[in-house]
Amino acid sequence: MKQKEVLERLFQKYGETVTVHGNKISAVLRPLQYKSGATLNLPTEYYDNLHYLYTGPSGVKLCTGDEIYSAARNYVVKRADTSLLGGEELYAWAVLKVLATDADREVYLEADGKRAAIVDSYTVKCVQQSRTVATWGEQEAVSTAPGRVSYELSLENVRPENGTDLCALSGFSLIAAGNGGKVIYSGCRWKNITEAGGAGNTPRRSMVLVAAARAQEKEGESNGQ
């Protein structure tokens, strides 16, 4: 019996039933601990009470942003891959995060209509250059006047896709897709990019961006229509 077949029998015997891509399968889900995730080079913030390690059949591929449903709780995929041995796919693994109702399902950078990078977390600072309006001779303002709105975004753990050079990006978008819609920050340019790594370690990249505009799209809408 091949190792792949042995593993799939173990999933059937010891795993729990989960729903992936609309199909019910058996997989093993357990809290992510440093010992179990040490070989994955994960950020330290993954080791909390909200992240889980998924191990399941290799025939069911997972991607960042996929949702997994179980009897106890629901999850969103943060990272995923397939483990190989001798060129054979043995099992699929993924790092999951417990999915809150209003949580972002996925956050990514998009350039020229293509996904350029996956983003683990982000912070947005909205600034309006508003001012007060006062009449002549009065010490206190009587109203306020609106001004230009700008957006500054700080991104953590940015993972380029398809060989994207982050430093070469310009005029791109950050998209935060959630339940029922997404928020799009468009016309982005980066202010600084920080990369930290070392021998044997996956580089960790963070970015600070400025965006020209912000728009919200409900599910089923496109380009504000």
Residue frames relative to the residue before (quaternion, step in Angstrom):
aa qw qx qy qz dx dy dz
M 1.0000 0.0000 0.0000 0.0000 0.00 0.00 0.00
K 0.4406 -0.7054 0.4897 0.2618 3.58 -0.85 0.96
Q 0.6352 -0.5499 0.3862 0.3807 3.55 -1.23 0.58
K 0.6089 0.5623 -0.3481 0.4380 3.57 1.05 -0.74
E 0.6709 0.4914 -0.2945 0.4709 3.58 0.95 -0.87
V 0.6125 0.5419 -0.3438 0.4615 3.58 1.08 -0.74
L 0.6700 0.5049 -0.2992 0.4546 3.57 0.89 -0.95
E 0.6718 0.4988 -0.3138 0.4488 3.58 0.89 -0.88
R 0.6175 0.5184 -0.3461 0.4798 3.61 1.13 -0.56
L 0.6281 0.5241 -0.3275 0.4728 3.57 1.09 -0.71
F 0.6201 0.5302 -0.3430 0.4656 3.59 1.01 -0.78
Q 0.6621 0.5102 -0.3038 0.4572 3.58 0.95 -0.89
K 0.7162 0.4655 -0.2543 0.4535 3.58 0.98 -0.86
Y 0.8266 0.2497 -0.0950 0.4952 3.57 0.83 -1.01
G 0.5898 0.6044 -0.3684 0.3887 3.59 1.19 -0.30
E 0.4130 -0.6638 0.5538 0.2865 3.53 -1.38 0.05
T 0.5385 -0.6287 0.4559 0.3270 3.54 -1.18 0.52
V 0.0294 0.7802 -0.6223 0.0565 3.56 -0.81 1.07
T 0.3568 -0.7100 0.5655 0.2210 3.53 -1.28 0.43
V 0.0242 0.7847 -0.6141 0.0812 3.55 -0.73 1.18
H 0.8386 -0.0159 -0.0286 0.5438 3.59 -0.76 1.05
G 0.7083 -0.4718 0.2538 0.4597 3.56 1.09 0.74
N 0.6731 0.4710 -0.2897 0.4911 3.61 1.28 -0.04
K 0.3709 -0.7197 0.5415 0.2262 3.58 -1.04 0.75
I 0.0557 0.7835 -0.6146 0.0734 3.56 -0.86 1.03
S 0.4315 -0.6582 0.5394 0.2993 3.56 -1.32 0.10
A 0.1101 0.7831 -0.6010 0.1158 3.56 -0.84 1.01
V 0.4208 -0.6794 0.5398 0.2646 3.55 -1.28 0.40
L 0.0333 -0.7784 0.6266 -0.0178 3.55 -0.83 1.08
R 0.1056 0.7910 -0.5954 0.0927 3.56 -0.82 0.97
P 0.6289 -0.5433 0.3833 0.4029 3.60 -1.12 0.58
L 0.4404 -0.6951 0.5033 0.2636 3.56 -0.96 0.86
Q 0.0150 -0.7846 0.6190 -0.0308 3.54 -0.76 1.12
Y 0.6744 -0.5189 0.3248 0.4128 3.55 -1.16 0.51
K 0.6490 0.5321 -0.3297 0.4323 3.59 0.93 -0.84
S 0.7097 0.4601 -0.2689 0.4609 3.59 0.92 -0.91
G 0.7728 0.3514 -0.1906 0.4929 3.58 1.11 -0.60
A 0.3465 0.7853 -0.4676 0.2113 3.58 1.28 0.09
T 0.7021 0.4760 -0.2778 0.4509 3.60 0.95 -0.80
L 0.6226 0.5763 -0.3302 0.4138 3.61 1.25 -0.23
N 0.3142 -0.7744 0.4921 0.2438 3.61 1.28 -0.18
L 0.2288 0.8031 -0.5110 0.2037 3.57 0.84 1.03
P 0.5812 -0.5612 0.4442 0.3873 3.59 -1.18 0.48
T 0.6050 -0.5952 0.3868 0.3606 3.59 -1.08 0.68
E 0.6275 0.5642 -0.3529 0.4043 3.62 1.06 -0.62
Y 0.5364 0.6175 -0.4070 0.4066 3.60 1.26 -0.15
Y 0.6795 0.4956 -0.2931 0.4548 3.58 1.14 -0.57
D 0.3648 0.6793 -0.5405 0.3365 3.52 0.36 1.33
N 0.6765 -0.4902 0.3477 0.4256 3.57 -1.18 -0.39
L 0.6366 0.5612 -0.3106 0.4282 3.58 1.28 0.10
H 0.6897 0.4565 -0.2788 0.4880 3.61 1.23 -0.21
Y 0.1135 -0.7918 0.5998 0.0188 3.54 -1.07 0.87
L 0.3465 -0.7099 0.5740 0.2157 3.54 -1.27 0.50
Y 0.1930 -0.7866 0.5834 0.0614 3.55 -0.75 1.13
T 0.0160 0.7561 -0.6543 0.0083 3.56 -1.07 0.84
G 0.1548 0.8109 -0.5424 0.1560 3.56 -0.63 1.13
P 0.7512 -0.3962 0.2706 0.4533 3.58 -1.30 0.00
S 0.5368 -0.6638 0.4280 0.2966 3.55 -1.01 0.88
G 0.6053 0.5934 -0.3569 0.3926 3.58 1.15 -0.44
V 0.6836 0.4085 -0.2721 0.5401 3.58 1.28 -0.26
K 0.1604 -0.8203 0.5461 0.0571 3.56 -0.17 1.31
L 0.1913 -0.7778 0.5916 0.0916 3.55 -1.08 0.80
C 0.1345 -0.7689 0.6212 0.0698 3.55 -1.22 0.61
T 0.6381 -0.5131 0.4046 0.4073 3.55 -1.24 0.48
G 0.7633 0.3287 -0.2678 0.4874 3.55 -0.87 1.01
D 0.5076 0.6266 -0.4349 0.4007 3.61 1.23 -0.24
E 0.2933 -0.7471 0.5709 0.1729 3.55 -1.17 0.62
I 0.1341 -0.7726 0.6188 0.0458 3.54 -1.09 0.87
Y 0.1519 -0.8074 0.5686 0.0407 3.55 -0.83 1.04
S 0.0166 -0.7775 0.6287 -0.0047 3.56 -0.98 0.90
A 0.6888 -0.4758 0.3354 0.4320 3.56 -1.28 0.11
A 0.7146 0.4701 -0.2531 0.4521 3.59 1.05 -0.74
R 0.7966 -0.1247 0.1430 0.5740 3.60 0.90 -0.91
N 0.4017 -0.6837 0.5515 0.2590 3.53 -1.36 0.15
Y 0.1763 -0.7988 0.5728 0.0520 3.56 -1.17 0.69
V 0.2191 -0.7103 0.6418 0.1888 3.51 -1.40 0.25
V 0.4567 -0.6942 0.4892 0.2650 3.58 -1.01 0.83
K 0.2214 -0.7796 0.5768 0.1022 3.57 -0.83 1.05
R 0.7736 -0.0435 0.0422 0.6308 3.58 1.08 -0.79
A 0.0258 0.8057 -0.5907 0.0351 3.57 -1.09 0.61
D 0.1165 0.7645 -0.6291 0.0791 3.52 -1.24 0.58
T 0.3909 -0.6821 0.5595 0.2627 3.56 -1.37 -0.05
S 0.3359 -0.7372 0.5520 0.1976 3.58 -0.95 0.89
L 0.1818 -0.7965 0.5743 0.0530 3.53 -0.97 1.01
L 0.0004 0.7556 -0.6542 -0.0328 3.54 -1.27 0.50
G 0.8360 -0.0239 -0.0304 0.5474 3.55 -0.57 1.19
G 0.6999 -0.4743 0.2616 0.4655 3.55 1.09 0.70
E 0.6284 0.5205 -0.3395 0.4679 3.60 1.28 -0.07
E 0.4231 -0.6819 0.5374 0.2594 3.55 -1.01 0.85
L 0.2174 -0.8124 0.5310 0.1037 3.59 -0.56 1.17
Y 0.7839 -0.1767 0.1599 0.5733 3.57 0.79 -0.99
A 0.4126 -0.6659 0.5574 0.2751 3.54 -1.31 0.34
W 0.0789 -0.7848 0.6124 0.0526 3.56 -1.06 0.74
A 0.0016 -0.7964 0.6047 -0.0107 3.54 -1.20 0.49
V 0.3222 -0.6755 0.6204 0.2345 3.52 -1.29 0.49
L 0.1265 -0.8148 0.5655 0.0162 3.55 -0.68 1.17
K 0.1649 -0.7461 0.6290 0.1430 3.53 -1.27 0.43
V 0.5447 -0.6098 0.4590 0.3474 3.54 -1.00 0.84
L 0.3217 -0.7935 0.5005 0.1278 3.53 -0.78 1.11
A 0.2167 -0.7553 0.6085 0.1107 3.54 -0.68 1.15
T 0.6648 -0.5355 0.3416 0.3931 3.58 -1.17 0.56
D 0.7878 0.3139 -0.1546 0.5069 3.57 0.90 -0.93
A 0.4208 0.7317 -0.4523 0.2882 3.60 1.22 0.26
D 0.5375 -0.5676 0.5068 0.3634 3.55 -1.28 0.45
R 0.3762 -0.7160 0.5411 0.2300 3.56 -0.97 0.86
E 0.7824 -0.1137 0.0866 0.6062 3.57 1.02 -0.76
V 0.1355 -0.7590 0.6334 0.0660 3.53 -1.23 0.65
Y 0.1421 0.8110 -0.5497 0.1410 3.57 -0.71 1.01
L 0.4361 -0.6453 0.5587 0.2850 3.52 -1.38 0.31
E 0.1053 -0.7890 0.6042 0.0377 3.55 -1.01 0.83
A 0.0076 0.7889 -0.6129 0.0454 3.56 -0.91 0.98
D 0.8417 0.0182 -0.0547 0.5369 3.58 -0.86 0.99
G 0.7082 -0.4878 0.2577 0.4406 3.56 1.01 0.85
K 0.6828 0.4431 -0.2823 0.5077 3.59 1.28 0.09
R 0.5277 -0.6234 0.4721 0.3317 3.54 -1.13 0.66
A 0.1997 -0.8208 0.5307 0.0695 3.55 -0.72 1.11
A 0.8035 -0.0725 0.0801 0.5854 3.60 1.06 -0.65
I 0.3641 -0.6844 0.5888 0.2288 3.52 -1.32 0.51
V 0.1780 -0.7865 0.5869 0.0732 3.58 -1.00 0.86
D 0.3899 -0.7373 0.5050 0.2222 3.58 -0.82 0.99
S 0.8012 -0.1013 0.1053 0.5803 3.59 0.85 -0.93
Y 0.0804 -0.8009 0.5929 0.0225 3.53 -1.22 0.50
T 0.1705 -0.7382 0.6421 0.1171 3.53 -1.34 0.44
V 0.1651 -0.7938 0.5808 0.0734 3.58 -0.90 0.94
K 0.1103 -0.7614 0.6364 0.0547 3.54 -1.00 0.90
C 0.1268 -0.7875 0.6015 0.0444 3.59 -0.57 1.20
V 0.0515 -0.8057 0.5897 -0.0202 3.57 -0.75 1.07
Q 0.0904 -0.7817 0.6156 0.0414 3.56 -0.89 0.99
Q 0.3384 -0.7513 0.5364 0.1824 3.57 -0.79 1.06
S 0.1345 0.8121 -0.5490 0.1450 3.54 0.70 1.14
R 0.1569 -0.7814 0.5987 0.0792 3.55 -1.27 0.36
T 0.4804 -0.6454 0.5069 0.3094 3.54 -1.26 0.36
V 0.2448 -0.7519 0.5974 0.1333 3.56 -1.22 0.59
A 0.0100 -0.8028 0.5949 -0.0390 3.57 -0.76 1.06
T 0.4305 -0.6727 0.5326 0.2802 3.56 -1.13 0.60
W 0.6434 -0.5479 0.3648 0.3907 3.54 -1.21 0.55
G 0.8121 0.2605 -0.2127 0.4768 3.52 -0.92 0.98
E 0.6384 0.5109 -0.3378 0.4663 3.60 1.25 -0.20
Q 0.4177 -0.7172 0.5042 0.2385 3.56 -1.03 0.83
E 0.7486 0.3555 -0.2033 0.5214 3.58 1.08 -0.64
A 0.5328 -0.6304 0.4637 0.3220 3.55 -1.12 0.72
V 0.3441 -0.7383 0.5442 0.2009 3.54 -1.15 0.64
S 0.7982 -0.0307 0.0216 0.6013 3.60 1.22 -0.35
T 0.3629 -0.6909 0.5632 0.2716 3.53 -1.31 -0.16
A 0.2568 -0.7516 0.5895 0.1472 3.55 -1.22 0.56
P 0.4618 -0.6919 0.4739 0.2889 3.59 -0.90 0.87
G 0.1497 -0.7787 0.6021 0.0933 3.53 -1.28 0.43
R 0.7387 -0.3887 0.2960 0.4644 3.54 -1.29 -0.14
V 0.2695 -0.7547 0.5811 0.1419 3.56 -1.04 0.86
S 0.0407 -0.7866 0.6160 0.0118 3.57 -0.94 0.90
Y 0.2438 -0.7668 0.5824 0.1154 3.54 -1.25 0.54
E 0.0546 -0.7712 0.6341 0.0118 3.54 -0.91 1.00
L 0.1024 -0.8166 0.5680 -0.0007 3.56 -0.74 1.12
S 0.1711 -0.7524 0.6292 0.0936 3.53 -1.04 0.89
L 0.1165 -0.8140 0.5688 0.0171 3.58 -0.66 1.14
E 0.1630 -0.7866 0.5911 0.0721 3.54 -1.05 0.85
N 0.8490 0.0888 -0.1062 0.5099 3.52 -1.16 0.81
V 0.1343 0.7945 -0.5663 0.1735 3.55 0.54 1.26
R 0.1000 -0.8141 0.5719 0.0104 3.57 -0.69 1.11
P 0.3301 -0.7681 0.5120 0.1974 3.62 -0.34 1.20
E 0.1959 -0.7629 0.6049 0.1168 3.54 -1.20 0.61
N 0.8492 0.1695 -0.1325 0.4822 3.53 -1.26 0.58
G 0.6852 -0.5271 0.2841 0.4146 3.56 1.01 0.86
T 0.2867 0.7877 -0.5016 0.2137 3.60 1.20 0.42
D 0.2630 -0.7217 0.6207 0.1572 3.55 -1.04 0.89
L 0.3690 -0.7672 0.4783 0.2157 3.59 -0.30 1.23
C 0.6538 0.5349 -0.3189 0.4299 3.57 1.01 -0.77
A 0.6735 0.4957 -0.2952 0.4621 3.59 1.19 -0.43
L 0.5167 0.6644 -0.4118 0.3492 3.60 1.25 -0.14
S 0.1488 0.7500 -0.6395 0.0793 3.56 -1.17 0.70
G 0.8234 0.1998 -0.1585 0.5070 3.55 -1.08 0.69
F 0.4234 0.7103 -0.4553 0.3299 3.58 1.10 0.69
S 0.3906 -0.7109 0.5349 0.2366 3.58 -1.32 0.00
L 0.2390 -0.6962 0.6460 0.2021 3.51 -1.31 0.46
I 0.0931 -0.8049 0.5860 0.0050 3.56 -0.80 1.07
A 0.0967 -0.7638 0.6376 0.0267 3.54 -0.86 1.08
A 0.1036 -0.8228 0.5587 0.0072 3.56 -0.28 1.32
G 0.0283 -0.8138 0.5798 -0.0275 3.56 -0.76 1.08
N 0.7377 -0.3812 0.3066 0.4652 3.53 -1.30 -0.34
G 0.8448 0.1463 -0.1263 0.4990 3.57 -0.47 1.18
G 0.8246 -0.0774 0.0419 0.5588 3.60 1.18 0.05
K 0.2818 -0.7491 0.5693 0.1881 3.53 -1.29 -0.26
V 0.3143 -0.7022 0.6070 0.1991 3.51 -1.33 0.46
I 0.1263 -0.8079 0.5751 0.0238 3.57 -0.82 1.04
Y 0.1199 -0.7404 0.6586 0.0608 3.54 -0.91 1.03
S 0.0780 -0.8464 0.5264 -0.0203 3.56 -0.36 1.28
G 0.7664 0.3450 -0.2746 0.4671 3.53 -1.32 0.30
C 0.2753 0.8086 -0.4808 0.1980 3.56 1.10 0.72
R 0.0067 -0.7323 0.6799 0.0372 3.50 -1.33 0.56
W 0.4155 -0.7204 0.4935 0.2545 3.53 -1.00 0.79
K 0.3467 -0.7199 0.5686 0.1957 3.54 -1.21 0.72
N 0.7810 -0.1362 0.0775 0.6046 3.56 1.05 -0.75
I 0.1727 -0.7539 0.6282 0.0843 3.52 -1.26 0.61
T 0.1007 -0.7929 0.6003 0.0298 3.57 -0.84 1.01
E 0.0430 -0.7973 0.6020 -0.0049 3.57 -0.90 0.95
A 0.0366 -0.7877 0.6148 -0.0128 3.57 -0.86 1.03
G 0.1606 0.7877 -0.5765 0.1464 3.56 -0.87 0.97
G 0.0786 -0.7781 0.6201 0.0621 3.51 -1.29 -0.29
A 0.7066 -0.4463 0.3213 0.4454 3.56 -1.27 0.24
G 0.8369 0.1589 -0.1473 0.5027 3.55 -0.75 1.08
N 0.6622 0.4892 -0.3042 0.4793 3.60 1.27 -0.06
T 0.4641 -0.6470 0.5251 0.3005 3.55 -1.10 0.69
P 0.4755 -0.6822 0.4625 0.3076 3.63 -0.74 0.96
R 0.2191 -0.7451 0.6155 0.1342 3.55 -1.11 0.76
R 0.1024 -0.8218 0.5605 0.0025 3.54 -0.67 1.12
S 0.0501 -0.7635 0.6431 0.0294 3.55 -1.10 0.79
M 0.1413 -0.7963 0.5868 0.0405 3.56 -1.14 0.67
V 0.1647 -0.7180 0.6602 0.1469 3.51 -1.31 0.46
L 0.0861 -0.8207 0.5648 -0.0111 3.57 -0.71 1.13
V 0.1881 -0.6926 0.6648 0.2073 3.49 -1.41 0.17
A 0.1717 -0.7915 0.5824 0.0699 3.56 -1.02 0.87
A 0.4609 -0.7006 0.4801 0.2574 3.56 -1.07 0.76
A 0.8228 0.0326 0.0346 0.5663 3.59 1.01 -0.73
R 0.1987 -0.7468 0.6235 0.1186 3.51 -1.35 0.44
A 0.0342 0.7952 -0.6033 0.0505 3.57 -0.94 0.90
Q 0.2436 -0.7460 0.6012 0.1506 3.54 -1.20 0.62
E 0.0888 -0.7803 0.6180 0.0377 3.54 -1.02 0.88
K 0.3335 -0.7140 0.5777 0.2128 3.55 -0.95 0.89
E 0.6546 -0.5160 0.3695 0.4108 3.54 -1.22 0.47
G 0.7622 0.3206 -0.2602 0.4987 3.57 -0.81 1.03
E 0.6350 0.4939 -0.3333 0.4918 3.56 1.28 -0.28
S 0.0640 -0.7787 0.6229 0.0385 3.57 -1.25 0.44
N 0.8486 0.0069 -0.0481 0.5268 3.56 -0.89 1.04
G 0.7201 -0.4811 0.2464 0.4351 3.50 0.99 0.96
Q 0.5538 0.6134 -0.4031 0.3931 3.63 1.26 0.05
